[in-house]
Amino acid sequence: MGSGEGGSTHFNELRRGNPKMSPALLSKRLRSLERAGVVRRTVDHGRAAYTLTECGMELRPVVEGLGAWGVRWIGELGEADLDPHLLMWDIKRTVPLDAWPRARTVVAFRFADVSPQVARWWLCVADGAIDVCDFDPGFEVTAQVDIGLRTLTEIWRGDTSWLQALRADRVTVTGPAQVRTAVPTWLGQSALAAVARPA
C-alpha cells in the first residue's frame, strides 16, 4: 500500500502484488479497510488510488514487526512458501533505484525450478521508475540472471548472500563484466534481511 515509499496504490498493481487473491476479494478487503479508516480511496482521471491514512500509517511498525518475527522464527521455507509473483513484486517494491543506471536497464530472470509458465521475469528500470513483467517487454536485456526461485528467495530474505550464492554456483549472471558485478547491488536484499536470527 502506497505512502510514497514504493508501495502499490492502484487496484491493478495491488492485484498483481496479491496474485492468490481474487479481484472480488481484494475489492471487498479494500472497502473494509476504507470503512475502518486504514486506507483512503481517491479518484483521479477516472482511476482509483488507495493510500494509507494516518491510522494506516500507524500500523506500519506492527506489520514490519510481524515480518521481522516471520524471518526470525520461520526457519527454512517450504515449497508452498515459494511464489515468484510475490517475490518479484516485493523486489519491485523495495529495489534500490538510486543504484541503477539512468538509461533504461532490464534484468531478465530465469527460474529453473518452477513451471515454465512462471519461470521468466523482467525488471525494467527507466526514468527513475521500475516495473516487473512476467512477459518479455521487448527491450534489450542488460543482464540475465539464471537462479532457482528458492535461492533468490533465500538471498532476498537474508538467509544467504549474493556472494555466497555466486561462489556456490547457485546463480549465474550473464552480461558485460561491469554489469555482472553491479546486478547484486542493483537488486539488494529485503529490508528484513538484516533481522537477527536465533543462534
N, C-alpha and C positions, 0 to 999 in steps of 0.2 A: 504494500500500500504506500502510495507516494507521500513524501513530505519534503521533496527537494533533495533527497539523498538516493536517487537512483531507483526508487520504487515504481511499480506499475500503477497507473491511475485510471486507465480506460478499460472498459469491460473486456474487450478482446485481448488486451495484454494480460489482464487478471485471469482470463480463461486459459490463455496459453501457459501461464505460470502455474495453473492448477489443472493439469490435464486429466486427472482422475475424477474431477467434479463435473457433473453435468451443467450445461448452461442454466437450466431451470433452477438447480440447487444453488449455484453461485448467485443468481439473481435474488433468490429468496434470502440467502445469507447477507447479501449487501443491503437489502431492505431492512433486515433485522438489525444490522449494525447501525444503519442510518436512524432507525427508530430509537435505538439505545443511545444515540448521540456520539458514537465512536467514529463514524465517518460522515462526511458532508458530500452530498451529490450536487454537482453544478452542471449546467449545460451551456456549451459554447459552440456556436455554429452547428447546432443540432447533434453535437457529440457529448455524451455524458462523461464526466470525470468524477472520481471518488478520491477524496483526500482525507487524511486523519484530522480530526478536530483536536482541540486541546485535551479533551477527555481521552481520545485515542492515543495521542502522543504520550500521555501519562502511562499507558500500558507498555510502552516500548521497553523499559527495564525488565518488566515481567516476562515479555516474550524473549528478550535476549537472555534472561536468566534461565528460562526453560531450554533454550538452545544450548547454552553452556552446560547445563545439567545433562542433557542428552549426549553431548560429545564426551563428557567426563565419565558417565556411568554406563552408557550403552555400548560396551566394548565392540567386538567385531560385528560388522554388518552382515546380515543375512541376504540371500538373493532377493527377497521381497523388498529390501530396503534400497536396492539399486534401481534408479529410474533416470534415464538420460534426459527426459524432459525437465524434471525438477532440478537436476544438477546443472544443466546448461542455462536454465533461467536464473538460478542462483548466481552462477558465474557472471551472466549478463548484468545482473543487478548490482554487483559489487566489484567488478573488474576495475583495476586502477587505470582509468582512461588517460591520466596525465603521463603514464609511462609509454603510451603508444605513439607511433609516428603521426605527424599531422596529415600526411597523404592517406588515401583510402588503404586500409590494411585488412586483409582477410586471412583468418586462420581456419583451416579445414580440419575437422576431427574425423577419424575413422575408428570406431569401436569394433574390435574383433570378436568380442564375447557377448554380443547381443544379436537379436534377429536383424536381418538386412533392412527391414522397414524403418528401424530406428538407429541404424549404425552410422549414418553420416550426418554431420552437423557443421555449420559455418558460423563463426563470429565475424561480423563485419563492423569495422570502426571507420567512420568518416565524419569530418566536420564536428568532432567532439561528441558524437553520438554513437551508440552501439546497438546492434541488432543481432539476434540469434535466429538462424534459419535451419529448418530441417529439410530444406530443398536447396539445390545449387542456385545461388543468387545470380550467377553468371559473371561475376567479377574475377579478375586474375587472382589466384591464390598466392599469398605471400609465404605461407608456411603450411605444411601438412603435419598433423600430429597423429601418429598411429599409437593407440594406447587401449588398454582394457578399461571398461567402464568402472570396474572395481578399483583399478589403480588410480584413475583420475579422481574418483570419489575419495579415496584414501588420502591423496595429495591435498585435495580441496579441504577435507576435514582436519588436516594436520597430522594424520596418523603416520605419514611418511613425507619426505621432502622431494622436491623436483630432482635435486642432486642424487639422492638415494635411488629414486626410480630410474633415472638415466644411467647411473652406474650399474644397476642390476639388469639393464636391457629390458625394462618393463615399459619403456616409452621410446619412440623414435620420432625425432623432429627432422623433417626434410625441408631444405631451403638453403639460401646462402648462409655462410658461416656466421655472419653478424646477426642474422635473423634467428638462427638456431639458438644462439646464446641468449637472445632477447626474449624469446617466447615465454620462458618461465617467469620472467619479470613482468611481461605484459599481462599474464594470467593471474599471477599471485596465488593467494590462498584465501579461504573464507576468513572473516574476522574471528570466527570461533576456533580457528587453527591454533591460536595462542592459548586456548584453555588448558590448564594443567590437568593431566590425567593422574589417577591414583597410582601409587607405586606398586 
